[in-house]
Amino acid sequence: DAQVLADAFLSTVRSYLRRLVADLRAYSVTEVQAGGDEGGASGRRTSILLKEAWVESFPAKDRPFMKGLAETQLFAVYVDSVLGG
C-alpha cells in the first residue's frame, strides 16, 4: 500500500534528521539574566547557536548540505524551539 510506504519513508527521514540535530545544545551559548524576584530564580535565558561550529562538526563531505540546511527558515524555527524551550 502506498500510504504504508510513504509513512515508512517519512519515519526514516524524521529519524535521520533528528540524529543530525540531536546535539544542537552542545553548539550553543546561553546568557542568563537575573529575574526581578528576590532569589533571581526567574531569569531570562537567551541562547544562540554557533552555526559554523555546528557545521564544522560534520565530515567534510557533508558540510555543504549542513551549511545549506542551517541557512533555512525551517531550521531557524526548529533551533528557536529547541534552544528556547
C-alpha positions as CSV (number, residue, x, y, z in Angstrom):
1,D,0.0,0.0,0.0
2,A,1.3,3.4,-1.0
3,Q,0.3,5.1,2.3
4,V,2.3,2.5,4.4
5,L,5.4,3.0,2.2
6,A,5.1,6.8,2.5
7,D,4.7,6.6,6.3
8,A,7.8,4.3,6.5
9,F,9.8,6.7,4.3
10,L,8.8,9.8,6.4
11,S,9.6,7.9,9.6
12,T,13.1,7.1,8.3
13,V,13.7,10.7,7.2
14,R,12.4,12.1,10.5
15,S,14.7,9.7,12.4
16,Y,17.7,10.7,10.3
17,L,17.0,14.4,10.7
18,R,16.6,14.0,14.5
19,R,20.1,12.4,14.7
20,L,21.6,15.3,12.6
21,V,20.3,17.9,15.0
22,A,20.5,15.9,18.3
23,D,23.4,17.8,19.8
24,L,22.4,21.4,19.0
25,R,22.8,22.5,22.6
26,A,26.5,21.5,22.6
27,Y,27.0,24.2,19.9
28,S,25.1,27.0,21.6
29,V,25.9,29.7,24.1
30,T,23.3,30.8,26.7
31,E,23.1,34.1,28.5
32,V,21.1,34.2,31.7
33,Q,19.8,37.5,33.0
34,A,18.7,37.7,36.6
35,G,15.0,38.0,37.2
36,G,13.1,40.6,39.2
37,D,12.3,38.3,42.2
38,E,14.5,38.2,45.3
39,G,16.3,35.0,44.5
40,G,16.8,35.8,40.9
41,A,15.5,32.4,40.0
42,S,13.2,33.5,37.3
43,G,15.9,34.8,34.9
44,R,15.6,35.3,31.2
45,R,17.6,33.0,29.0
46,T,18.9,33.8,25.6
47,S,20.6,31.0,23.5
48,I,22.4,31.4,20.2
49,L,23.5,28.5,18.0
50,L,27.1,28.7,16.8
51,K,26.2,27.6,13.3
52,E,29.7,27.5,11.9
53,A,31.0,25.3,14.7
54,W,28.0,23.0,14.3
55,V,28.5,22.7,10.6
56,E,32.2,22.0,11.1
57,S,31.4,19.1,13.4
58,F,30.3,17.1,10.4
59,P,32.5,15.3,8.0
60,A,33.8,17.5,5.2
61,K,31.7,15.8,2.5
62,D,28.5,16.6,4.5
63,R,29.3,20.2,5.3
64,P,27.9,21.9,2.1
65,F,24.5,20.2,2.8
66,M,24.6,21.1,6.5
67,K,25.5,24.7,5.8
68,G,22.6,25.0,3.4
69,L,20.3,23.4,5.9
70,A,21.5,25.8,8.6
71,E,20.5,28.8,6.5
72,T,16.9,27.8,6.0
73,Q,14.0,29.4,7.8
74,L,12.7,25.9,8.8
75,F,16.0,25.2,10.6
76,A,15.9,28.6,12.3
77,V,12.4,27.9,13.7
78,Y,13.5,24.5,14.8
79,V,16.6,25.8,16.6
80,D,14.5,28.5,18.3
81,S,12.1,25.8,19.6
82,V,14.9,23.6,20.8
83,L,17.0,26.3,22.4
84,G,14.1,28.4,23.7
85,G,12.3,25.5,25.3
